[in-house]
């Protein structure tokens, strides 16, 4: 008896969503003219490009590998730790806004402000070890 082979799961592609992401302010700097950065931390499957469902907008200087401090140059974990942002939470929020609220720009602005406020609080709070 032979083992059943599983078909590979098709990559989720959504070009309209990626185009919308590129119109948003940068996740880090709030500047415009962004790239759509696919979050890959623990998600890449056997060398395939990550799905289009979890992406965040990043300015080229934060995204492209030819910039020394970009996400592709320093690695995802190091990059996001530096800014204290949770990219998966941001990407999930943006996906919901796109799908459920027709990409409401006011809602995007409020959500991004909330994530930046949380990151600022995180950076300002000293680490406390629990006994």
C-alpha positions in Angstrom: 0.0 0.0 0.0 1.4 3.4 -0.9 1.0 6.6 1.1 -1.3 9.2 -0.4 0.4 12.3 -1.7 -1.0 15.6 -0.6 -1.4 18.2 -3.3 0.5 21.4 -2.5 -1.7 24.2 -1.3 -2.1 26.9 -3.9 -0.5 30.3 -3.0 -3.0 33.0 -2.1 -2.7 35.8 -4.6 -4.6 39.1 -4.5 -3.2 41.7 -6.8 -5.9 44.2 -6.0 -5.0 43.9 -2.3 -1.3 44.4 -3.0 -2.1 47.5 -5.0 -4.2 48.9 -2.1 -1.4 48.1 0.4 1.0 50.2 -1.7 -1.3 53.3 -1.3 -1.1 53.2 2.5 1.4 55.0 4.7 4.5 53.1 5.7 4.2 50.8 8.7 7.4 52.3 10.2 7.7 55.9 9.1 4.1 56.8 7.9 5.6 58.0 4.6 4.1 57.2 1.3 5.2 55.5 -2.0 5.5 52.1 -0.3 6.2 48.5 -1.4 4.1 45.7 -0.2 6.2 43.6 2.2 5.2 39.9 2.5 5.6 38.7 6.1 7.6 35.5 6.0 8.7 35.0 9.6 7.9 31.3 10.0 5.5 31.2 7.0 7.6 30.6 3.9 6.9 27.1 2.4 9.8 25.4 0.8 11.2 28.4 -1.0 7.9 29.6 -2.3 6.9 33.2 -2.1 4.6 34.0 0.9 0.9 34.4 0.4 -0.6 37.9 -0.3 -2.9 37.9 2.8 -0.3 39.1 5.3 1.5 42.1 3.9 2.4 45.5 5.3 3.3 48.7 3.5 7.0 49.7 3.8 9.0 52.5 2.3 11.8 51.3 0.0 14.5 52.2 2.5 12.8 49.8 5.0 12.1 47.1 2.5 14.7 46.7 -0.2 17.9 44.7 0.5 20.2 47.4 -0.9 19.5 49.5 2.2 21.7 48.2 5.2 18.9 48.5 7.8 16.0 47.2 5.7 13.9 44.2 6.7 15.5 42.1 4.0 19.1 43.1 5.1 18.8 42.6 8.9 16.1 39.9 9.0 12.4 40.0 10.0 12.7 39.4 13.7 15.6 41.9 14.2 13.8 44.5 12.1 10.4 44.4 13.8 12.0 44.1 17.3 13.9 47.3 16.6 10.7 49.2 16.1 8.6 47.4 18.7 5.8 46.7 16.1 3.8 43.5 15.7 3.7 43.1 11.9 1.3 40.2 12.0 -1.3 42.1 14.0 -1.0 45.1 11.7 -1.2 43.0 8.6 -4.3 41.2 10.0 -6.0 44.5 10.8 -5.3 45.8 7.3 -6.7 42.7 5.7 -9.9 43.0 7.8 -10.2 46.7 6.9 -9.8 45.9 3.2 -12.2 43.0 3.1 -14.9 44.1 5.6 -14.7 47.9 5.5 -13.9 48.6 1.9 -10.4 49.9 2.8 -11.7 52.8 4.8 -8.8 55.3 5.0 -9.9 56.8 8.3 -10.0 53.4 9.9 -6.5 52.6 8.5 -5.2 55.8 10.1 -6.8 55.0 13.5 -5.5 51.4 13.5 -1.9 52.5 12.5 -1.9 55.2 15.2 -3.0 52.6 17.8 -0.1 50.3 16.7 2.4 53.1 16.9 1.1 54.2 20.3 1.5 50.6 21.6 5.0 50.4 20.2 6.0 53.7 21.9 4.6 52.5 25.2 6.5 49.2 24.8 9.8 51.0 24.1 9.3 53.4 27.0 8.4 50.7 29.6 11.5 49.2 31.3 11.7 45.5 31.3 10.7 44.0 34.6 11.6 40.4 35.4 9.0 38.5 37.3 10.1 36.6 40.4 
